[in-house]
């Protein structure tokens, strides 16, 4: 899946609101190329040739899930986990991050219902809102 496909609705909304620079370029495009844009930049969403060039490149790149700093994830955050790459994702709630391993509460429980039993998983990602429901 390309960035243009993953971020389609956000790009459309930013174009409608005329906030393409703030909502797309500064948030996704520039960071993916290790670039930044200051808040006091004279950019007005249409004049910056280098930003436009980077945006064209970014749109056709393959989408990559952002790296998660698991040490900063709150307990009970919805996550998707699995132990094998070819397995399907399982809905769980984040328990802890310890020794490079993500732990989730067993059987979909939370810290409220099961504060002691958590299992480590080989693969984990934050659940998107629509996936968590």
C-alpha positions in Angstrom: 0.0 0.0 0.0 1.4 3.4 -1.0 1.3 6.5 1.3 -1.2 8.1 -1.0 -3.6 5.1 -0.4 -3.1 5.0 3.4 -3.4 8.7 3.9 -6.1 9.4 1.2 -8.8 10.7 3.4 -6.4 12.9 5.4 -5.0 14.4 2.2 -8.5 15.1 0.9 -9.5 16.8 4.1 -6.3 18.8 4.3 -6.9 20.0 0.7 -10.5 21.0 1.5 -9.4 22.9 4.6 -6.3 24.4 2.8 -4.0 23.0 5.6 -1.9 20.7 3.4 1.3 22.1 4.7 0.5 21.8 8.3 -1.5 18.5 8.2 0.4 16.5 5.7 3.8 18.0 4.8 4.9 18.9 8.3 3.3 15.8 9.9 4.3 13.0 7.5 6.3 14.1 4.4 9.2 16.1 5.9 9.8 13.8 8.9 10.0 10.8 6.5 13.0 12.5 4.8 14.6 13.7 8.0 13.5 17.3 7.4 11.7 19.8 9.4 9.9 23.1 8.7 9.8 25.8 11.3 6.5 27.2 12.4 7.5 30.7 11.2 8.3 29.5 7.7 6.9 31.7 4.9 5.5 28.6 3.3 1.8 29.0 2.2 1.0 25.4 1.0 1.8 26.1 -2.6 5.1 28.0 -3.0 7.8 25.7 -1.6 9.3 23.8 -4.5 11.4 21.5 -2.3 8.4 20.5 -0.2 6.3 19.8 -3.4 9.1 17.6 -4.8 9.4 15.6 -1.5 5.6 15.3 -1.4 5.6 13.7 -4.9 8.2 11.2 -3.8 6.5 10.5 -0.5 3.1 9.8 -2.2 4.5 6.9 -4.2 6.5 5.3 -1.4 5.3 2.2 0.3 3.6 3.0 3.6 5.5 1.9 6.7 4.0 1.6 10.1 5.6 4.1 12.4 8.0 2.8 15.1 6.3 2.5 18.5 8.2 3.5 21.7 6.6 0.8 23.8 8.1 2.2 27.0 5.7 5.1 26.6 2.6 3.2 25.8 -0.1 3.4 28.5 -1.3 0.3 30.3 -4.7 -0.9 28.8 -4.0 0.7 25.4 -5.7 -1.5 22.7 -3.0 -3.5 20.8 -3.0 -6.2 18.1 -0.6 -9.1 18.8 0.6 -12.4 17.3 3.4 -14.9 17.7 3.9 -15.9 14.1 4.3 -13.6 11.1 1.7 -15.6 9.1 -0.8 -15.7 12.0 -3.8 -13.4 12.3 -3.8 -10.4 14.7 -5.4 -10.9 18.1 -7.0 -8.1 20.0 -5.5 -7.5 23.4 -4.7 -4.7 25.9 -1.2 -3.6 26.6 0.2 -4.6 29.9 3.9 -3.7 29.9 7.2 -3.6 28.0 10.0 -5.5 29.6 13.4 -6.8 28.3 12.5 -5.8 24.7 9.2 -7.8 24.8 5.6 -6.5 24.6 3.2 -8.1 27.1 -0.6 -8.0 26.8 -3.2 -9.1 29.3 -4.6 -12.6 28.7 -7.9 -13.2 27.0 -8.6 -9.6 26.2 -8.7 -8.6 29.9 -7.4 -5.2 31.2 -5.6 -4.2 34.3 -9.0 -3.7 35.9 -10.0 -7.3 35.5 -6.6 -9.1 35.4 -3.6 -7.2 36.8 -1.2 -10.2 37.1 -1.6 -12.4 34.0 0.1 -11.1 30.9 1.8 -12.9 28.0 4.7 -11.8 25.9 4.2 -11.6 22.1 6.6 -11.7 19.2 4.7 -9.2 17.1 2.7 -6.2 18.3 1.2 -3.0 17.0 -1.1 -0.3 18.3 -4.6 -0.9 17.3 -6.3 1.7 15.1 -9.6 2.9 16.4 -11.6 1.0 13.8 -9.6 -2.2 14.5 -10.1 -1.9 18.3 -13.9 -1.8 18.2 
